[in-house]
Amino acid sequence: MTHVLILEDDRASKEALEKILMEYSEDICVHAASSYEEAKGLLGQEIRYGLFLLDVNLGGENREDIGGILFAREVRERFCYTFTPVVMVTSVGAMMQAYRELHCYQYIMKPFRPEQVKEVVRKVLEQERQEEPPSVMVKRDGVSYQVRCSDIRYIEAVHRGVCLHLKDEDWKVPYVTLKQILMRVPEGMFLQCHRMFAVNRREVEYFDTVNRIVKLRDCADVIEIGVTYKAEIGRLVSG
């Protein structure tokens, strides 16, 4: 399921975009906002969006308004959306510098045609399907790296960041929370077993719910099972 966030203050345009997306595929879930503040509220929810369609001008007749650009900056400041496709929907043609700075995926000029929107969605969905093997983008020493999820044994929350325990080494990633990392990896691939730990399901040898530990294959590290996670993992083991 791909979640799409639409920011469009014109009711007719917003409804048209919603209709196009929902008719295109049942695997698309649309979330629509008509204001900058409403969009920020949607961004704060525990949803990982795969595409943003943003109107540049949210001020009606006020052509100086660039609410969509401001929201795009808000999106790009979130670690989990560093590389997520952002498409600007606009009738303003003089925004190319902002598009480049924000690394926008594409822009669509109004009045848009359904075929234009469908083509963008098609490319995004195809890109998601082709992302094999799954990986997560992290910043280390100011440089962005793509780490294959299959190489991560478990993730540990540490002071001011997380530590990715890989098969051959440990990577400290600063200023990122465990929750943010889990939003970037494939759903269901990692299991949070403690407020400080999440384990790669494929690396688990067994769960010991009596002693509250997770045993990983060929790994001497002891991964704890938190008290609040014990019941859930117990159901997983028994089921």
C-alpha positions in Angstrom: 0.0 0.0 0.0 1.4 3.4 -1.1 0.2 6.4 1.0 0.0 9.7 -0.9 -0.3 13.1 0.7 -2.0 15.8 -1.4 -1.8 19.5 -0.4 -4.1 21.6 -2.5 -6.3 24.5 -1.3 -8.5 24.5 -4.5 -11.4 22.2 -3.7 -12.0 21.2 -7.3 -8.3 20.4 -8.0 -8.0 18.5 -4.7 -11.1 16.4 -5.4 -9.9 15.8 -9.0 -6.5 14.5 -7.8 -8.1 12.3 -5.2 -10.4 10.8 -7.8 -7.5 10.1 -10.2 -5.4 8.4 -7.6 -8.1 6.3 -6.1 -9.3 5.1 -9.6 -5.7 4.4 -10.7 -5.0 1.6 -8.1 -6.6 0.0 -5.0 -3.0 -0.1 -3.6 -3.0 3.7 -3.1 -4.3 5.4 0.1 -4.9 9.1 -0.3 -4.6 11.7 2.5 -5.6 15.2 1.5 -5.1 18.6 3.1 -6.2 22.0 2.1 -3.8 24.1 4.2 -0.2 24.1 5.4 -1.2 23.5 9.0 -3.5 20.6 8.0 -0.7 19.0 6.0 1.7 19.3 8.9 -0.8 17.5 11.0 -0.9 14.6 8.5 2.8 14.6 8.3 2.9 14.1 12.1 0.9 10.9 12.0 2.5 7.5 12.1 2.2 7.0 8.4 5.0 6.6 5.9 4.1 8.4 2.7 5.5 7.3 -0.6 4.5 10.4 -2.7 3.7 14.0 -2.1 1.6 16.1 -4.5 1.9 19.7 -3.4 0.3 22.8 -4.7 2.9 25.7 -4.7 0.4 28.5 -4.2 -2.0 28.1 -1.2 -3.1 31.7 -1.1 -5.8 31.7 -3.7 -5.3 35.0 -5.7 -2.2 35.8 -3.7 0.6 34.8 -6.1 3.2 35.6 -3.5 2.1 32.7 -1.3 4.5 29.7 -1.5 2.9 27.5 1.2 3.6 24.4 -0.9 7.3 25.2 -1.1 7.5 25.8 2.6 5.8 22.4 3.3 8.2 20.7 0.8 11.0 22.0 2.9 9.3 20.7 6.0 9.1 17.3 4.3 12.8 17.3 3.3 13.8 18.1 6.9 12.4 14.8 8.0 15.0 12.0 7.8 12.6 9.4 6.5 11.6 11.6 3.6 15.0 12.6 2.3 14.5 10.8 -1.0 10.7 10.4 -1.2 9.2 11.8 -4.5 7.8 15.3 -4.2 5.8 16.6 -7.1 4.7 20.2 -7.3 1.4 21.0 -8.9 1.4 24.6 -9.9 0.2 27.4 -12.3 3.3 29.4 -11.4 6.2 28.9 -13.8 8.9 30.8 -12.0 9.7 28.3 -9.2 12.5 26.3 -10.9 15.2 27.3 -8.4 13.1 26.1 -5.5 12.4 22.8 -7.3 16.1 22.1 -7.7 16.9 23.0 -4.1 14.2 20.7 -2.8 15.2 17.9 -5.1 11.6 17.6 -6.4 10.8 14.6 -8.5 8.7 16.5 -11.1 6.2 19.3 -11.5 2.8 19.4 -13.1 1.4 22.6 -14.6 -2.2 23.5 -14.0 -4.6 22.8 -15.5 -3.4 19.3 -15.3 -4.6 16.3 -17.3 -5.4 12.9 -15.6 -2.8 11.2 -17.8 0.0 13.4 -16.3 -0.9 12.5 -12.8 -1.2 8.8 -13.7 2.2 8.8 -15.4 3.8 10.2 -12.2 2.1 7.6 -10.0 3.0 4.8 -12.4 6.7 5.7 -12.2 6.6 6.0 -8.4 5.0 2.6 -8.0 7.4 1.0 -10.5 10.3 2.4 -8.6 9.0 0.9 -5.3 8.7 -2.5 -6.9 12.2 -2.3 -8.4 13.9 -1.4 -5.1 15.5 -4.8 -4.5 17.1 -5.7 -2.3 15.4 -3.3 0.3 17.8 -0.8 1.8 17.8 2.2 4.1 19.5 5.5 3.6 21.5 6.8 6.6 23.9 9.7 7.1 27.3 9.0 8.7 30.0 11.7 9.1 27.9 14.0 6.9 27.8 11.5 4.0 24.6 9.5 2.9 25.0 5.8 2.6 22.6 3.1 1.4 22.6 0.1 3.8 21.0 -3.2 2.7 18.4 -4.2 5.3 19.5 -7.8 5.0 22.9 -6.8 6.4 21.4 -5.4 9.6 21.2 -7.9 12.4 19.5 -5.6 14.9 19.1 -1.9 15.6 19.9 -0.4 19.0 18.8 3.0 20.3 21.9 4.8 21.8 22.6 8.2 23.1 21.6 10.8 20.5 21.1 8.3 17.7 21.0 4.6 16.8 23.5 1.9 16.2 23.1 -0.4 13.2 24.6 -3.8 14.2 25.6 -5.2 10.8 27.1 -8.6 10.1 30.6 -7.3 9.8 30.6 -4.0 11.7 28.6 -1.6 13.9 27.4 1.8 12.5 26.6 4.7 14.8 24.0 6.9 13.1 23.5 10.2 15.0 20.4 12.3 15.4 18.0 9.5 14.3 15.6 7.7 16.5 14.7 4.0 16.5 11.2 4.9 15.4 12.5 6.9 12.4 14.7 4.1 11.3 11.8 1.6 11.6 9.7 3.8 9.3 12.3 3.5 6.6 12.7 -0.3 6.5 10.2 -2.7 4.9 7.2 -3.3 7.0 7.4 -6.5 9.0 11.1 -7.1 8.4 12.1 -5.9 11.8 10.5 -6.6 15.1 10.8 -4.2 18.0 11.3 -6.3 21.1 12.4 -3.6 23.6 12.2 0.2 23.7 15.9 0.1 22.8 16.1 -2.8 20.3 14.6 -4.0 17.1 15.7 -7.3 15.5 15.8 -8.5 12.0 13.3 -11.4 11.9 15.5 -13.2 9.4 18.4 -13.2 11.8 16.5 -14.6 14.8 17.4 -18.2 15.9 14.8 -18.3 18.7 12.9 -16.1 21.3 13.3 -17.0 25.0 10.3 -15.4 26.6 11.1 -16.9 30.0 14.5 -15.3 30.3 13.3 -12.4 28.0 16.1 -12.6 25.4 16.4 -13.0 21.7 19.1 -15.3 20.3 20.4 -14.3 16.9 22.2 -16.7 14.6 26.0 -16.6 14.9 25.9 -13.6 17.2 27.0 -13.5 20.9 25.1 -10.2 21.6 22.3 -10.5 24.1 19.1 -8.8 22.9 16.6 -8.1 25.6 12.8 -8.5 25.4 11.1 -5.6 27.2 8.4 -6.3 29.7 5.8 -4.5 27.6 6.8 -6.5 24.5 6.9 -9.9 26.1 3.2 -10.8 25.6 3.2 -9.7 22.0 6.3 -11.8 21.2 4.8 -14.7 23.2 1.8 -14.6 20.9 4.1 -14.5 17.9 6.1 -17.6 19.1 3.0 -19.6 20.0 1.2 -18.6 16.8 
